Amino acid sequence: MQTQPMQALSPRHVKTEEALRLGVESGWYAIKVSGTFVSGPHVSEADCSRKIDEINPPVKKKR
């Protein structure tokens, strides 16, 4: 079974003006490097970051 590498997700705030243009609610979104929205809107950057960790857990370093 081959596993695909997880895409790096980052939190991004979408303000009202941009949200209206995109047809989404304003708030924090987890986005891919390509700019694709993966999750959101979230009420805060911390909530968004928690969701990113659920979707794409941090890699645990081997000792």
C-alpha beads as a LAMMPS data file, in Angstrom:
LAMMPS data file: protein, C-alpha beads

63 atoms
62 bonds

1 atom types
1 bond types

-500.0 500.0 xlo xhi
-500.0 500.0 ylo yhi
-500.0 500.0 zlo zhi

Masses

1 110.0

Atoms # bond

1 1 1 0.000 0.000 0.000
2 1 1 1.467 3.310 -1.081
3 1 1 0.725 6.394 0.996
4 1 1 0.536 9.828 -0.502
5 1 1 2.445 12.623 1.234
6 1 1 0.191 15.031 3.093
7 1 1 -0.182 18.473 1.613
8 1 1 0.967 21.334 3.752
9 1 1 -2.065 23.293 4.955
10 1 1 -1.954 26.777 6.378
11 1 1 -4.454 29.096 8.067
12 1 1 -5.634 32.088 6.048
13 1 1 -8.037 34.867 7.016
14 1 1 -10.614 35.872 4.413
15 1 1 -11.975 39.354 5.078
16 1 1 -15.530 40.443 4.215
17 1 1 -14.699 42.116 0.892
18 1 1 -12.820 39.068 -0.428
19 1 1 -15.447 36.709 1.014
20 1 1 -18.185 38.501 -0.932
21 1 1 -16.136 38.249 -4.122
22 1 1 -15.493 34.516 -3.560
23 1 1 -19.035 33.736 -2.422
24 1 1 -17.974 32.421 0.992
25 1 1 -18.325 33.590 4.582
26 1 1 -15.530 35.669 6.077
27 1 1 -13.363 33.866 8.618
28 1 1 -10.326 31.631 8.911
29 1 1 -9.818 28.845 6.375
30 1 1 -7.357 25.976 6.097
31 1 1 -5.906 26.204 2.604
32 1 1 -3.557 24.166 0.434
33 1 1 -0.443 25.724 -1.115
34 1 1 -2.457 25.985 -4.351
35 1 1 -4.989 28.224 -2.569
36 1 1 -7.766 25.615 -2.455
37 1 1 -9.963 25.903 0.627
38 1 1 -9.976 22.666 2.624
39 1 1 -11.855 23.606 5.789
40 1 1 -13.672 26.592 7.214
41 1 1 -14.758 29.116 8.041
42 1 1 -13.376 28.972 11.565
43 1 1 -13.897 31.691 14.174
44 1 1 -10.201 32.133 14.989
45 1 1 -6.744 31.295 13.729
46 1 1 -6.308 28.938 16.704
47 1 1 -9.489 27.007 15.784
48 1 1 -8.303 26.804 12.191
49 1 1 -4.877 25.549 13.268
50 1 1 -6.499 22.861 15.447
51 1 1 -8.509 21.665 12.453
52 1 1 -5.364 21.601 10.306
53 1 1 -3.717 19.395 12.956
54 1 1 -6.728 17.040 12.847
55 1 1 -6.654 16.820 9.059
56 1 1 -2.888 16.666 8.723
57 1 1 -1.260 15.715 12.043
58 1 1 2.271 17.005 12.636
59 1 1 4.977 14.490 11.785
60 1 1 6.441 12.881 14.878
61 1 1 10.215 12.818 14.816
62 1 1 11.878 9.465 15.322
63 1 1 14.524 9.242 18.014

Bonds

1 1 1 2
2 1 2 3
3 1 3 4
4 1 4 5
5 1 5 6
6 1 6 7
7 1 7 8
8 1 8 9
9 1 9 10
10 1 10 11
11 1 11 12
12 1 12 13
13 1 13 14
14 1 14 15
15 1 15 16
16 1 16 17
17 1 17 18
18 1 18 19
19 1 19 20
20 1 20 21
21 1 21 22
22 1 22 23
23 1 23 24
24 1 24 25
25 1 25 26
26 1 26 27
27 1 27 28
28 1 28 29
29 1 29 30
30 1 30 31
31 1 31 32
32 1 32 33
33 1 33 34
34 1 34 35
35 1 35 36
36 1 36 37
37 1 37 38
38 1 38 39
39 1 39 40
40 1 40 41
41 1 41 42
42 1 42 43
43 1 43 44
44 1 44 45
45 1 45 46
46 1 46 47
47 1 47 48
48 1 48 49
49 1 49 50
50 1 50 51
51 1 51 52
52 1 52 53
53 1 53 54
54 1 54 55
55 1 55 56
56 1 56 57
57 1 57 58
58 1 58 59
59 1 59 60
60 1 60 61
61 1 61 62
62 1 62 63
